[in-house]
Amino acid sequence: MVTMAGYRNKQGGKPKASTIVERNKRNGRASALKGMPKAPDHLNDDERAEWRRVARLLKSAGLIEALDKTLLAAYCTVYTRWLAAEEQVKKHGLVIKAPNGFPMQSPYLSIANQAVKQMMTMLGELGMTPASRSRLPKQEAEERKPRRTTKLHTLDPREILEHAN
């Protein structure tokens, strides 16, 4: 199965964020971005603020590449659209009066719901959902692992059991 990004993994689905991070480590390839990625010029001030917040998090997790800038910009736009729609829902309520006088669902609620769906898709693609975070390799745990200095094949079998405990 080919995903939106055109990637394929062994099972046929899209690759997990952890797979991408591990592949980059194996290839000795860190993020191609040296510093913090610059926000595109078309973003407004609110979108730029979200860009800075998310880009910093993605950069520290090693999950952002130059190719991801368009997806991150789209996420920031949808995020601010969601905030604006939620503000209008709070102001006008979930139900409004239709021109014919009958109650109807606020159109802002539909906009907010659609923006949430789009954000969730993008967050998953960027490796920022709880499920995708749980699949990321634990870097601190790897660094804290004590290294064995004794080779087990040279030990007496009783000593091997002592090392296993």
N, C-alpha and C positions, 0 to 999 in steps of 0.2 A: 504494500500500500504506500503510495506517495502522499506526503503531507503537503500543507500549504507552502512550506518552505522548500519542498522538493527533496527532503531527506528521507532516508529509509534505514531502519535498523533491522537486526536479524529476525525479529518477530514480525516485521512488516509495518509496525507503527512508527510514530515519530520518536526520535531519540530523546532520552531523558536528559535533563540538565547535567546530571552527574556523569553521564556518558560523554557529553561534550567536554566537560572539565577534565575527565580522566584522559580522553584522547589528546587533548591539548598538552597535558602533562607528559604523556608518553612521547609525543612528538617534540617535546622540549619547546613548545610554543606557548608563550604567555599571550595575554591580550595584545593585539596589535596597537591598541591605543596606549600611548605613553602617559599622558596626563588625563585629567578629567575631560570627557568628551564635551565639546562645545555644542550648546543648544542651537538648533536651526533658527535662522532669522525670522521665519514666519510665525514662531510661537509668541503668544502675548505674555504679559508679565506673570500671570497666574500659572500658565503652562510652563514657563521657564523655571518658576519656583519648584514645581513638581519635577521637572527635568533634573534640576540640581539634586533634589532629595533622592530620587530613584537612581540616577546615574552614579551617585556616590555609593549607594548600597550595592548596585550591580558591579561596579568597579572593584570594590573590596572583596566581593565574592568571586571575582574572576569570571563573571558571566556576560560581560559586554564586549562586543567586537565592533569594528567600524560598520559592518553590515547591519547591525542592530539599531542604528541610529534612527532609521525611518520608522521602525516598529515602536521604538521608545517615544518618538515624537507623536505618533498616532495615539499611543496610550495617554500621553499628557493631554492631548486635545480632548479625548473622550472623558478623561478624569475630570477636567474642568467643566465639561458639558454636564456630567453627572452632578457635580456640586451645584451648578446653576439651576438644574431641574429640581433638585432636592430643596433648594432654597424657595423656589416657587411653590412646591408642594406644601412646604411648611406655611407659606404665606396664604395660599388659597385653599388648602385642604385637599384631601384625597378625592372628594366628590364636589363637583361644581354644578351650577344650574345651567342647563342647555338653553339655547335660544327659544325653544318651545316651552320652557319652564320646568321640564322634568330633570331630575338629577342624573348626572352622568359622571363617569370617571374623568378625573383631571387629565388633560393631554400631557401635562408635565410629568405625571406618574408614568405614562407610557415611555416618554423620553428617558426618564431616569432608569426604568427597568431595562430598556434596550441598551443604554450606556453601561449598565452593570454587566450585562451579558458580554458585550464587546470587551470590557475591561478584564473580565475573568479569562476570556480566551487569550488576550494579550499577556496577562500576567503568567498564565501557564506557559506560553511560548518563551517568555523571558526568564522562566525558572523562579517565579516569585510567589507561587501558591504554597500553602502548607504542605501539600503532597509533594511538590517538586523540591521544596527545601528538605524534606525528610529523605529524599534520594540523593542529596548532595553528599560527597565524601566529607567526613569529619577531619578537617585539617589539623585541629588542635590535638585530637586523639592520636593521630599518626605521629605528630612531632613529639608527644610525651611518651610514646612507647619506648621502654628500655630496650636497648640493643643487647643481644646475647653475645658475650665475648667467648664463651665456651662452646666448642663444637660438640654436638650431641653424639656424633658417630664415634668419637674417641673416648666416650665415657662408658663406664660399667653400666649395665642395664639398671642396677639399683639407683645409680646417680641420675639416670634419665628420669626415673619416676620422681625423684626429689625435685627436679627442675620442672616437671609437669604440674606439681602442686603449687 
